[in-house]
Amino acid sequence: MVTFIKQFKDITLNDIALVGGKNASLGELIIHLTPRGINVPDGFAVTADAFRTFIEYNQLQLPLQTVMQQLDKQSFSNLKETGSEARQLFLKGKLPPAIAQAIVEAYHHLSGASQIEVAVRSSATAEDLPSASFAGQHESYLNIRGEQALLNAVQQCFASLYTDRAIKYRIDKDFAHHSVLLSVGVQKMVRSDMACSGIGFTLDPESGFRELIHISGVWGLGENIVQGTVTPDEYFVFKPTLLKGKKAIIQKRLGEKAKTMIYDESENSTIINTDTPLAKRDQFVLTDNEVHKLAKWAYKIEEHYQRPMDIEWAKDGLTNELFITQARPETVHSQADHQQIIEFKLNGKGKTVIEGVAIGSKIATGTARVLKSTNESDRLKDGDIVVTDITSPDWDPVLKKTAAIITNKGGRTSHASIVARELGVPAIVGTGNATDKIKDGDLITVSCSEGKTGFVYAGKIPFETKIIDLSSVTMPKTTDVMMIVGDPEKAFKLSFYPNDGVGLMRLEFIIANSIQIHPMALVKFNELKDENVKERIETLTHNYADKESYFIEKLTESIATIAAAFYPKEVIVRTSDFKTNEYANLIGGVDFEPKEENPMIGFRGASRYYSDLYKEGFRLECKALKMVREEMGLENVKIMIPFCRTAEEGEKVVALMQSFGLKRNENRLKIYVMAEIPSNVLDAENFARVFDGFSIGSNDLTQLVLGIDRDTALIAPLFNEQHPAVKQMITMAIDKANALGKKIGLCGQAPSDYPEFTRFLVERGISSISFNPDALLTGIKNINNAEAELMLQNNN
């Protein structure tokens, strides 16, 4: 039986052949997820039967076949002409009266007494599949009102089955043109032009980390995100703590949102892009409660579909209600093999031409091709690097040739970013002015291997790649393998490596790179004398409630990101361990740091925390840690105190932490101490009363056992972690900790560099060894070999 119209409430995923992937998913949402509290705008589908009948009624089968046979499938030199000719066949055709009547009747049923605005969206029968998304290949028409406008939009959707990009995509995915039919979804319009809209992924779109929900949003219509016209707000929500009812937003990033896309009320379906007022650019588009609501909806949708999902959401400016307007399977990371990792590493540095948001983690070198539009695509050769303002789905056929993509505009969910992930090439988006800074024909290197900031370097910078097969890695049986992590931007990617948690998270990297300001300069901002310093601080903190909130929120987000990446494994956070000369380099730091002859063994670590010179700065660190553990529910975070000279000093710090809301053993809080001073080892029994465990800092312990300032190049050759005196001190530390029933680990390079040193540690009974990521696999191998040798020795 031929069916021209099917109501969303009567559609399930079993109807893809009749209504296409997009419409089938909307029906599935309405039937199964609106009862669970998710708002989905109602509507109906114009079926594939109607599309087939349109082709038969207008006798388009043979003309379409003839047009498509003329396509150059090698270089696609005549793709534009072929696509245009195919679309004209549809646009010159007539809607059969029976189809037109069915559409109008369904519209009246949806509208009631008034003629409401609707969204008219294409839904191909090979669309939104787990293996092929077809996202953005076909057209949508928004804010359509009235019978004739609706009929016109439906016919235009039919024609969009033959957009240039859709033709190329079908060939790339090996779909026969005649086998793909088009349905059209007609859905009640959400007036997001008067509020906001965006995209959600139920995994991290960069790394594929599955425990995250990523939401992005802009003012007005969401097309600005897809086109990459603006940089959106971003929210990273952690699923496990979301389900526990905790504050689950582990990161928020304010986008510039320079444009707002709205409807031109004077003309039906016309869209205009207006400048966003400055006040709204500095304002997040969603409240935290709204983010949590959308994240819970996204989780329910993923739970229903049993796979990672790509979701579109919108907020109605008239009712202030949130809606889910689309949901499709995520098709990039959900199919990736995370057991095999390719590492890219630059072997040199060059002049930085420009930087922006890094998409992926690869490196590419090639000739820059600065293109104003797809009309210049004939200038692009295979292996060139596209440099342009923004991209849209029309660019898809062009981008197949490129080695990398660089755009002025856009964020992580822009069109250029999505295509780069699908093609497996690096992209740097949101650079601002790459088309001005990079000259056409320049040889450049695009690096996305250095975290979430991507860099474009002048010239050809040598790099190497290493394929790591994680499936073949066997973890040691008796020794925990921990990681040393300092950069939150790399945390999700690093979480796929074999590990038992994070043995050392340094706060120094975060404070120096993300925060940049001395904490005391924020606490005592009004006492600062240097107006230039005050101006720099005002610039960095202007979007925060107060100066202290800037430090606390920034630090909280960084700690929470690493804690979430490795959850529920232990993440040991070492409180700040700058030396005075390093603290002084922070913005405003000069006013709060004494000058020392030897900062390496001066005013550092525990002695700072209870001193009036830094106590209030330590309070900010503790406040961030308390927020991560208690408000955000990441109780896998443990705390470690560095450079604590005496047990009495340790008692002072632990008491101070309790006064700041961090009580040892409350909410599973463990507080460890670095064993890096001989007194930590010699007086281990008293330190064990104050702390829950030890971590040997082999670098500082070596310098203090041998009396070597490791910052002094003149005596650097004398530094030796394997010196008998150092090993004797480490042996004593491990033996005492084990006798006291306390965990003891070691953080340092030696276990990965020297297999014999690893054997020594394993033989002594070390609890864990922490490695830098680049040394992790070598370290695991050394531990496994040591354990095997000891087992063989014991058996003999």
Sequence and secondary structure as in RCSB ss.txt:
>XXXX:A:sequence
MVTFIKQFKDITLNDIALVGGKNASLGELIIHLTPRGINVPDGFAVTADAFRTFIEYNQLQLPLQTVMQQLDKQS
FSNLKETGSEARQLFLKGKLPPAIAQAIVEAYHHLSGASQIEVAVRSSATAEDLPSASFAGQHESYLNIRGEQAL
LNAVQQCFASLYTDRAIKYRIDKDFAHHSVLLSVGVQKMVRSDMACSGIGFTLDPESGFRELIHISGVWGLGENI
VQGTVTPDEYFVFKPTLLKGKKAIIQKRLGEKAKTMIYDESENSTIINTDTPLAKRDQFVLTDNEVHKLAKWAYK
IEEHYQRPMDIEWAKDGLTNELFITQARPETVHSQADHQQIIEFKLNGKGKTVIEGVAIGSKIATGTARVLKSTN
ESDRLKDGDIVVTDITSPDWDPVLKKTAAIITNKGGRTSHASIVARELGVPAIVGTGNATDKIKDGDLITVSCSE
GKTGFVYAGKIPFETKIIDLSSVTMPKTTDVMMIVGDPEKAFKLSFYPNDGVGLMRLEFIIANSIQIHPMALVKF
NELKDENVKERIETLTHNYADKESYFIEKLTESIATIAAAFYPKEVIVRTSDFKTNEYANLIGGVDFEPKEENPM
IGFRGASRYYSDLYKEGFRLECKALKMVREEMGLENVKIMIPFCRTAEEGEKVVALMQSFGLKRNENRLKIYVMA
EIPSNVLDAENFARVFDGFSIGSNDLTQLVLGIDRDTALIAPLFNEQHPAVKQMITMAIDKANALGKKIGLCGQA
PSDYPEFTRFLVERGISSISFNPDALLTGIKNINNAEAELMLQNNN
>XXXX:A:secstr
   SEEEGGG  GGGHHHHHHHHHHHHHIIIIIGGGT     EEEE HHHHHHHHHHTT HHHHHHHHHT  TTT
 TTHHHHHHHHHHHHHTS   HHHHHHHHHHHHHHHTTS   EEEEEEETT S SS   TTSS EEEEE SHHHH
HHHHHHHHHGGG HHHHHHHHHTT  GGG  EEEEEEE   GGGSEEEEEESS TTT  TTEEEEEEEEB THHH
HHT S  EEEEEEHHHHHTTS  EEEEE     EEEEE TTSTT EEEEE  HHHHTS SS HHHHHHHHHHHHH
HHHHHTS EEEEEEE TTT  EEEEEEEE  SGGG  TTEEEEEEESS   EEEEEEEESS EEEEEEEE SSGG
GGGG  TT EEEES   GGGHHHHTT SEEEESS  TTSHHHHHHHHHT  EEE  SSHHHHS TT EEEEE  S
SSEEEEEES   EEEEEEEGGG    SSSEEEEEE  GGGHHHHTTSS SEEEEEEHHHHIIIII B HHHHHTG
GG   HHHHHHHHHHHTTSSSHHHHHHHHHHHHHHHHHHHHTTSEEEEE     HHHHTTSBTGGGG    S GG
GSS THHHHTSTTTHHHHHHHHHHHHIIIIIS  TTEEEEE S   HHHHHHHHHHHHHTT  TTGGG  EEEEE
 SHHHHHTHHHHHHH SEEEEEHHHHHHHHHT  TT GGGGGG  TTSHHHHHHHHHHHHHHHHTT EEEEESSH
HHH HHHHHHHHHHT SEEEE GGGHHHHHHHHHHHHHHHHHHHH 
